[in-house]
Amino acid sequence: MQDFLVALLLGLILGWVIEWLIDWRYWRRTVATLRQENEELRRQLQAQKVAQKVAQPVEQNASSGAAATGPQRTTPTSSKGS
């Protein structure tokens, strides 16, 4: 009976160590891939935010009309010759 319990305990410990090694190898690769993807997405988001900040003043100027076409001149009307 004692040999059985020792074998069971050693089997459980060995199984746990093997499972830990497999999980460690798998998750180490997966986490590295996720980190790279996360960094790429952060760079894309930052570039998108910068592009939006640059585009906002252009859109505001274009929508106001006067800034896009320049100042408007009006010629005074004279009352001579009427």
C-alpha positions as CSV (number, residue, x, y, z in Angstrom):
1,M,0.0,0.0,0.0
2,Q,2.8,2.4,0.8
3,D,4.5,1.8,-2.5
4,F,1.2,2.6,-4.2
5,L,0.8,5.9,-2.4
6,V,4.4,6.9,-3.2
7,A,3.9,6.0,-6.9
8,L,0.7,7.9,-6.9
9,L,2.3,11.0,-5.3
10,L,5.3,10.8,-7.7
11,G,2.9,10.4,-10.6
12,L,0.9,13.4,-9.6
13,I,4.0,15.6,-9.1
14,L,5.5,14.4,-12.4
15,G,2.3,15.0,-14.2
16,W,2.0,18.5,-12.7
17,V,5.5,19.4,-13.7
18,I,5.0,18.1,-17.3
19,E,1.8,20.0,-17.6
20,W,3.5,23.2,-16.2
21,L,6.3,22.9,-18.7
22,I,3.9,22.4,-21.6
23,D,1.7,25.4,-20.5
24,W,4.8,27.5,-19.9
25,R,6.1,26.9,-23.4
26,Y,2.7,27.4,-25.0
27,W,1.7,30.6,-23.1
28,R,5.2,32.1,-23.5
29,R,4.8,32.0,-27.2
30,T,1.2,33.1,-27.2
31,V,1.9,36.0,-24.8
32,A,4.9,37.2,-27.0
33,T,2.6,37.1,-30.0
34,L,-0.1,39.0,-28.2
35,R,2.4,41.6,-27.0
36,Q,3.7,42.2,-30.6
37,E,0.1,42.5,-31.8
38,N,-0.8,44.9,-29.0
39,E,2.2,47.1,-29.8
40,E,1.3,47.2,-33.5
41,L,-2.3,48.1,-32.7
42,R,-1.1,50.9,-30.3
43,R,1.1,52.3,-33.1
44,Q,-1.8,52.2,-35.5
45,L,-4.1,53.9,-33.0
46,Q,-1.6,56.6,-32.3
47,A,-1.1,57.2,-36.1
48,Q,-4.9,57.4,-36.5
49,K,-5.2,59.9,-33.6
50,V,-2.5,62.1,-35.1
51,A,-4.1,61.9,-38.6
52,Q,-7.5,63.0,-37.0
53,K,-5.8,65.9,-35.2
54,V,-4.2,67.1,-38.5
55,A,-7.5,66.6,-40.4
56,Q,-9.7,68.5,-38.0
57,P,-8.3,72.0,-38.6
58,V,-8.5,71.4,-42.4
59,E,-12.1,70.3,-42.1
60,Q,-13.0,73.3,-39.9
61,N,-11.4,75.7,-42.4
62,A,-13.1,74.1,-45.3
63,S,-16.5,74.2,-43.6
64,S,-16.3,77.9,-42.7
65,G,-15.9,78.9,-46.3
66,A,-14.1,82.2,-45.8
67,A,-10.9,80.6,-44.6
68,A,-10.9,78.2,-47.5
69,T,-11.5,80.8,-50.3
70,G,-9.7,83.7,-48.7
71,P,-11.1,87.0,-47.6
72,Q,-14.0,88.4,-49.5
73,R,-13.8,92.0,-50.8
74,T,-16.8,94.2,-51.3
75,T,-16.6,97.1,-53.6
76,P,-18.3,100.2,-52.3
77,T,-21.1,101.5,-54.4
78,S,-20.9,105.2,-55.3
79,S,-23.8,107.5,-55.5
80,K,-22.3,109.6,-58.3
81,G,-23.9,109.4,-61.6
82,S,-27.3,108.3,-60.5
